[in-house]
Amino acid sequence: MALNPPLNWGRTPLPVREELFLLQRKGVRFEAELYGSVRRKWDVHGTLYVSTLRLCFVVEQEANSSWLSGLLGGQQPLDIESYDLPLPLIRREKFNQPVFGCNNIDGECAPLPSTDGFTKFKISFHEGGVGTFLPIFFDLLNRNRHGVPAQPTGFDPAFEASVQSGSFMRSAFIDPNDPSQIFLTSQQPSAPEPQQSVSRWSYFSNGYSRVPTDDGDADGGDAAPSAPPRAVVIPTATSPVRRGGV
């Protein structure tokens, strides 16, 4: 896990080098408890991003404010903007379908270097089903469990090519009740090299800080932030069809 990994200007996760984003899911409730030197808890709403490396939850400030806090003079600023759950470090995951309540996934996540303690988490899906989300999530989880976290052997060039070409999206099972958005990596604007200055090896060896360290793995220089990833909205019963390669 990692608290507050860096974000792009569009409040999307800042990519690790060669990381591929596959899925975006809005309307998610994220509950986490950090068992470190100081025990901390969060219960927030926002957007979940799924990549070949991690689950990255990004807080939506508007979704975590209420009219009551406005009447009382505003609410205290949140100390969480984003949260990483690296796929190779997730364990004891379980999908739950309660009779009353939302579909959810709970589990534990071991810490990255320079972070404090492991995390117990629960991800609840408040908007729609999970028929598209679940197969992709468990497939990526399985691929990341082959080999060492920094260099898993579950990914091959054919898989990466299928994501970049869009054939992955076309072959994925699409649940008409699941409003998840699948990314077409080939349509993303190319990010400047400094935006992808942290490699997967550095991510698992040193953690993911806001400021790249001068360890030979980061590229120096200032550059304008990249545009946020573009997603393809899958036609579903709960989200409109968007035209024009959005």
C-alpha positions as CSV (number, residue, x, y, z in Angstrom):
1,M,0.0,0.0,0.0
2,A,1.0,3.6,-0.4
3,L,-0.9,6.7,1.0
4,N,-1.3,9.6,-1.4
5,P,0.6,8.4,-4.5
6,P,1.2,11.3,-7.0
7,L,-1.6,12.3,-9.3
8,N,-1.7,14.1,-12.7
9,W,-3.3,17.5,-13.1
10,G,-6.6,15.8,-14.0
11,R,-6.5,13.9,-10.7
12,T,-5.7,10.6,-12.5
13,P,-2.8,8.4,-11.2
14,L,0.6,9.4,-12.3
15,P,1.8,6.4,-14.3
16,V,4.8,4.2,-13.4
17,R,7.0,3.5,-16.4
18,E,5.4,0.9,-18.7
19,E,2.2,0.7,-16.5
20,L,-1.0,0.1,-18.5
21,F,-4.3,1.3,-17.2
22,L,-7.2,-1.0,-18.1
23,L,-10.2,0.1,-16.1
24,Q,-11.8,3.0,-14.4
25,R,-14.8,2.7,-12.0
26,K,-16.7,5.6,-10.5
27,G,-19.1,5.6,-7.6
28,V,-16.8,3.5,-5.3
29,R,-16.7,3.6,-1.5
30,F,-13.2,2.9,-0.1
31,E,-12.8,1.9,3.5
32,A,-9.3,1.3,4.8
33,E,-7.6,0.7,8.1
34,L,-3.8,1.1,8.3
35,Y,-2.1,-1.0,11.0
36,G,1.1,1.0,11.5
37,S,2.9,2.7,14.3
38,V,-0.3,4.9,14.4
39,R,-3.5,3.2,13.5
40,R,-5.5,5.2,11.0
41,K,-8.9,4.8,9.3
42,W,-10.5,6.2,6.2
43,D,-14.0,6.0,4.7
44,V,-14.2,8.0,1.5
45,H,-15.9,8.0,-1.9
46,G,-14.3,8.4,-5.3
47,T,-12.9,6.6,-8.4
48,L,-11.0,3.4,-8.7
49,Y,-8.3,2.9,-11.4
50,V,-7.1,-0.6,-12.3
51,S,-3.8,-1.1,-14.0
52,T,-1.3,-3.9,-14.7
53,L,0.5,-2.8,-11.5
54,R,-2.1,-1.7,-8.9
55,L,-5.5,-0.5,-7.8
56,C,-5.4,3.2,-7.3
57,F,-8.2,4.9,-5.5
58,V,-8.6,8.6,-6.0
59,V,-10.8,10.7,-3.7
60,E,-13.6,12.9,-5.1
61,Q,-13.8,15.9,-2.8
62,E,-17.4,16.7,-3.8
63,A,-18.6,13.2,-3.0
64,N,-17.2,13.5,0.5
65,S,-18.8,16.8,1.5
66,S,-22.3,17.2,2.9
67,W,-24.8,20.0,3.2
68,L,-24.6,19.7,7.0
69,S,-20.8,20.4,7.1
70,G,-21.5,23.5,5.0
71,L,-24.1,24.7,7.5
72,L,-21.6,24.1,10.4
73,G,-18.9,26.2,8.7
74,G,-17.2,23.7,6.5
75,Q,-15.5,20.3,7.1
76,Q,-11.9,19.5,7.9
77,P,-9.8,18.8,4.9
78,L,-9.2,15.1,4.2
79,D,-5.7,13.8,4.8
80,I,-6.2,11.3,1.9
81,E,-6.2,12.2,-1.8
82,S,-5.3,8.8,-3.2
83,Y,-4.3,5.3,-2.1
84,D,-2.4,2.5,-3.9
85,L,-3.0,-1.2,-3.5
86,P,-0.2,-2.9,-5.5
87,L,-1.7,-6.1,-7.0
88,P,1.3,-8.4,-6.0
89,L,0.9,-7.3,-2.4
90,I,-2.8,-8.0,-2.1
91,R,-3.8,-11.1,-0.1
92,R,-6.9,-12.7,1.4
93,E,-9.1,-11.0,-1.1
94,K,-12.8,-11.9,-1.2
95,F,-15.7,-10.9,-3.3
96,N,-18.9,-10.4,-1.3
97,Q,-22.5,-10.2,-2.5
98,P,-24.6,-9.3,0.6
99,V,-28.3,-9.7,0.6
100,F,-28.6,-6.1,1.8
101,G,-26.0,-3.7,0.6
102,C,-23.6,-3.3,-2.3
103,N,-21.3,-5.8,-4.0
104,N,-17.8,-5.4,-2.4
105,I,-14.3,-6.7,-2.3
106,D,-12.3,-6.9,0.9
107,G,-8.8,-8.0,1.7
108,E,-5.4,-7.0,3.0
109,C,-2.4,-5.3,1.3
110,A,1.2,-5.5,2.5
111,P,3.2,-2.2,2.6
112,L,5.6,-0.8,0.0
113,P,9.1,0.2,1.3
114,S,9.1,3.4,3.3
115,T,5.4,2.9,4.2
116,D,4.1,2.1,7.6
117,G,2.2,-1.2,8.2
118,F,-0.3,-3.3,6.3
119,T,-3.8,-2.2,5.2
120,K,-7.2,-3.9,5.6
121,F,-9.5,-2.6,2.9
122,K,-13.0,-2.8,1.6
123,I,-14.1,-1.6,-1.9
124,S,-17.9,-1.2,-2.3
125,F,-19.5,-0.7,-5.7
126,H,-22.5,1.7,-5.3
127,E,-23.3,2.2,-8.9
128,G,-24.1,-0.9,-11.0
129,G,-22.8,-4.5,-11.2
130,V,-19.3,-5.9,-11.4
131,G,-19.5,-8.4,-14.3
132,T,-16.9,-6.5,-16.3
133,F,-14.8,-5.4,-13.4
134,L,-14.3,-8.8,-11.6
135,P,-12.8,-10.9,-14.4
136,I,-10.3,-8.2,-15.3
137,F,-9.4,-7.7,-11.6
138,F,-8.8,-11.4,-10.8
139,D,-6.9,-11.9,-14.1
140,L,-4.5,-9.1,-13.3
141,L,-4.2,-10.3,-9.7
142,N,-3.2,-13.8,-11.0
143,R,-0.7,-12.4,-13.5
144,N,1.0,-10.4,-10.8
145,R,1.4,-13.4,-8.5
146,H,3.8,-15.2,-10.9
147,G,7.5,-14.2,-10.2
148,V,8.6,-11.4,-7.9
149,P,6.5,-8.2,-7.5
150,A,9.0,-6.0,-9.3
151,Q,9.3,-8.4,-12.3
152,P,6.3,-10.7,-12.6
153,T,6.3,-13.4,-15.2
154,G,2.5,-13.5,-15.7
155,F,2.7,-10.7,-18.4
156,D,3.8,-11.4,-21.9
157,P,4.2,-9.2,-25.0
158,A,1.0,-10.6,-26.5
159,F,-1.0,-9.4,-23.5
160,E,0.5,-5.9,-23.6
161,A,0.0,-5.7,-27.4
162,S,-3.7,-6.7,-27.0
163,V,-4.2,-3.8,-24.5
164,Q,-2.4,-1.3,-26.7
165,S,-4.2,-2.3,-29.9
166,G,-7.7,-2.4,-28.3
167,S,-8.3,-6.1,-28.9
168,F,-8.3,-6.6,-25.2
169,M,-11.3,-4.3,-24.9
170,R,-13.1,-6.0,-27.7
171,S,-12.6,-9.5,-26.2
172,A,-13.5,-8.5,-22.6
173,F,-16.8,-9.7,-21.2
174,I,-19.1,-6.7,-21.0
175,D,-21.8,-6.7,-18.3
176,P,-24.6,-4.3,-19.4
177,N,-25.1,-3.5,-15.7
178,D,-21.5,-2.6,-15.1
179,P,-20.6,1.1,-15.7
180,S,-16.9,0.5,-15.7
181,Q,-14.9,2.3,-18.3
182,I,-12.2,0.4,-20.2
183,F,-9.1,2.3,-21.4
184,L,-7.8,2.2,-24.9
185,T,-4.1,2.7,-24.3
186,S,-3.4,3.3,-28.0
187,Q,-5.6,6.5,-27.8
188,Q,-3.9,8.0,-24.8
189,P,-1.7,11.1,-25.3
190,S,2.0,10.1,-25.0
191,A,3.2,11.2,-21.6
192,P,6.5,13.1,-21.3
193,E,9.3,11.0,-20.1
194,P,9.5,12.8,-16.7
195,Q,5.9,11.8,-16.0
196,Q,6.9,8.1,-16.1
197,S,10.2,8.5,-14.3
198,V,9.6,5.8,-11.8
199,S,10.1,2.2,-13.0
200,R,8.2,-0.8,-11.6
201,W,11.5,-2.0,-10.0
202,S,11.9,1.3,-8.2
203,Y,8.2,1.3,-7.2
204,F,8.6,-1.9,-5.3
205,S,12.1,-1.2,-4.1
206,N,11.8,2.4,-2.9
207,G,8.1,3.1,-2.8
208,Y,6.3,5.8,-4.7
209,S,7.0,9.3,-3.5
210,R,5.7,12.6,-4.9
211,V,9.3,13.8,-5.7
212,P,11.4,11.4,-7.7
213,T,14.7,10.6,-6.0
214,D,18.1,11.0,-7.7
215,D,18.8,7.3,-7.9
216,G,19.6,7.0,-11.5
217,D,16.1,5.8,-12.3
218,A,14.4,9.2,-12.4
219,D,14.7,11.6,-15.3
220,G,15.3,15.2,-14.4
221,G,13.9,18.4,-15.8
222,D,10.6,20.1,-15.6
223,A,7.8,19.2,-18.0
224,A,4.2,20.1,-18.4
225,P,1.9,17.4,-16.9
226,S,0.4,15.0,-19.3
227,A,-3.2,14.9,-20.2
228,P,-5.3,12.4,-18.2
229,P,-5.9,8.9,-19.6
230,R,-8.8,8.7,-22.1
231,A,-11.3,5.9,-21.6
232,V,-13.8,4.2,-23.8
233,V,-17.2,4.1,-22.2
234,I,-18.8,0.7,-22.8
235,P,-22.5,0.9,-23.7
236,T,-24.3,-0.2,-20.6
237,A,-27.7,0.2,-19.0
238,T,-26.3,2.7,-16.6
239,S,-24.0,4.9,-18.7
240,P,-24.6,6.7,-22.0
241,V,-22.8,5.7,-25.2
242,R,-20.1,8.3,-26.2
243,R,-19.1,8.8,-29.7
244,G,-15.9,10.0,-31.3
245,G,-13.3,7.8,-29.5
246,V,-13.8,9.3,-26.1
